[in-house]
Amino acid sequence: MENYLITKDTVAILKKDKQTIIYDVENYRVINKNIKTVLNLNCNFYGSTLIGRKKSAENILDIKYKVPIVLDEASDITLLQLSSLRKDETILLVLNKIVSYHEVFDKLVIKCINNQEFEVNISKNCFEKLLLNSFKLNNVLKWRKSVNLL
């Protein structure tokens, strides 16, 4: 499959070398495209660009690294970027698909709604900061839509 639409059923997106693996609630797909290409195609579908989504989040949160990506507000699709997209292996999780997380030795195990677990090299404190930034970004965007600024 060449293209893939990230939807409300998407749980996680993994980058393995030059392939992108998309986990949905019930299955997964391997796409022979770079993760940035897949994300940009999806951002375009939802009305923006990957760079536009990231720049907006950077400005709102005043951060530059591991910026959450609000792919589609209407479908409530916010991606937590657990490491740089430039790395050979990285993972993005859909915020509202995370059920729990716990530390196992020096790793963090994150459980999603489909009982899929992802073991990542990130501290609990760092992960909680990513969660907080994602919630903050979503709240600011929802507030801006609800306020009549004119």
C-alpha positions as CSV (number, residue, x, y, z in Angstrom):
1,M,0.0,0.0,0.0
2,E,1.5,3.3,-1.1
3,N,-0.5,5.8,0.8
4,Y,-2.3,5.6,4.2
5,L,-4.8,7.9,5.8
6,I,-4.2,8.3,9.6
7,T,-7.7,8.1,11.2
8,K,-9.4,8.0,14.6
9,D,-8.5,4.2,14.6
10,T,-4.8,4.8,14.3
11,V,-2.9,4.0,17.5
12,A,0.8,4.4,16.6
13,I,3.2,5.2,13.8
14,L,6.7,3.7,13.8
15,K,9.7,4.5,11.6
16,K,12.0,1.7,10.8
17,D,14.7,2.8,8.5
18,K,12.9,3.9,5.3
19,Q,9.6,2.2,6.1
20,T,6.7,3.4,8.1
21,I,4.5,1.0,10.1
22,I,1.1,2.2,11.1
23,Y,-0.8,0.4,13.9
24,D,-4.5,0.7,14.0
25,V,-6.8,-0.7,16.6
26,E,-7.2,-4.0,14.8
27,N,-4.3,-4.3,12.4
28,Y,-1.1,-2.8,11.1
29,R,0.3,-1.8,7.7
30,V,3.8,-1.4,6.4
31,I,4.3,1.5,4.0
32,N,7.4,1.8,1.9
33,K,7.7,5.6,2.4
34,N,9.6,7.7,4.8
35,I,7.7,8.7,7.9
36,K,7.9,12.4,7.1
37,T,6.4,11.8,3.7
38,V,3.5,9.8,5.3
39,L,2.9,12.5,7.9
40,N,3.1,15.3,5.3
41,L,0.6,13.6,3.0
42,N,-1.8,13.2,6.0
43,C,-1.3,16.8,7.1
44,N,-2.1,17.9,3.5
45,F,-5.2,15.8,3.6
46,Y,-6.3,17.4,6.8
47,G,-5.6,20.9,5.5
48,S,-2.0,21.9,6.4
49,T,1.6,20.7,6.1
50,L,3.8,18.9,8.6
51,I,6.0,22.0,8.8
52,G,2.9,24.2,9.4
53,R,1.6,21.9,12.1
54,K,5.0,21.8,13.9
55,K,5.6,25.5,13.6
56,S,2.2,26.3,15.1
57,A,2.8,23.9,18.0
58,E,6.3,25.3,18.5
59,N,4.9,28.9,18.7
60,I,2.0,28.0,21.1
61,L,4.1,25.8,23.4
62,D,7.4,27.7,23.1
63,I,9.3,24.5,22.5
64,K,11.5,23.2,19.6
65,Y,12.0,19.5,20.3
66,K,9.5,16.5,20.3
67,V,6.7,18.9,19.3
68,P,3.2,17.3,19.4
69,I,1.5,17.2,16.0
70,V,-2.3,18.0,15.9
71,L,-3.1,16.2,12.7
72,D,-6.9,16.8,12.9
73,E,-8.7,18.6,15.6
74,A,-12.2,17.4,14.5
75,S,-11.1,13.7,14.8
76,D,-9.1,14.4,17.9
77,I,-5.8,13.1,16.4
78,T,-2.8,14.4,18.2
79,L,0.5,12.6,17.8
80,L,3.1,12.4,20.6
81,Q,6.5,12.4,19.0
82,L,8.7,10.3,21.4
83,S,12.0,11.0,19.5
84,S,13.3,12.9,16.5
85,L,11.9,12.0,13.1
86,R,15.5,12.1,11.9
87,K,16.4,8.9,13.9
88,D,16.5,5.5,12.1
89,E,13.8,4.3,14.5
90,T,11.1,6.5,16.1
91,I,7.6,6.2,17.3
92,L,4.6,8.5,17.4
93,L,1.6,7.7,19.5
94,V,-2.0,9.0,19.2
95,L,-2.7,10.8,22.4
96,N,-6.2,9.5,23.1
97,K,-5.2,5.9,22.4
98,I,-2.8,5.7,25.4
99,V,-4.2,3.7,28.3
100,S,-1.3,3.5,30.8
101,Y,2.5,3.5,31.1
102,H,5.0,2.2,33.6
103,E,8.7,1.9,34.0
104,V,10.5,-1.4,33.5
105,F,14.2,-1.0,34.5
106,D,15.5,1.8,32.2
107,K,12.6,1.7,29.7
108,L,9.0,2.9,29.6
109,V,6.3,0.5,28.6
110,I,3.3,2.3,27.1
111,K,0.0,0.4,26.7
112,C,-2.6,1.5,24.1
113,I,-6.3,0.8,23.8
114,N,-5.8,-2.3,21.6
115,N,-3.5,-3.8,24.3
116,Q,-0.5,-3.1,22.1
117,E,2.5,-2.3,24.2
118,F,5.5,-0.2,23.1
119,E,8.8,-0.3,25.0
120,V,10.7,2.9,24.5
121,N,13.9,4.5,25.7
122,I,12.4,7.5,27.4
123,S,12.1,8.4,31.1
124,K,8.7,8.6,32.8
125,N,9.3,12.3,33.6
126,C,10.1,13.1,29.9
127,F,7.0,11.1,28.7
128,E,4.8,13.0,31.2
129,K,6.2,16.3,29.9
130,L,5.3,15.2,26.4
131,L,1.8,14.3,27.6
132,L,1.4,17.7,29.3
133,N,2.6,19.6,26.2
134,S,0.0,17.7,24.1
135,F,-2.8,18.4,26.5
136,K,-1.8,22.0,26.7
137,L,-1.7,22.4,22.9
138,N,-5.1,20.8,22.5
139,N,-6.6,23.0,25.1
140,V,-5.2,26.2,23.6
141,L,-6.5,25.3,20.2
142,K,-10.0,24.4,21.6
143,W,-10.0,27.7,23.5
144,R,-9.1,29.7,20.5
145,K,-11.9,28.1,18.5
146,S,-14.5,28.8,21.3
147,V,-13.6,32.4,21.8
148,N,-15.1,35.1,19.5
149,L,-12.0,37.3,18.9
150,L,-13.8,39.9,16.8
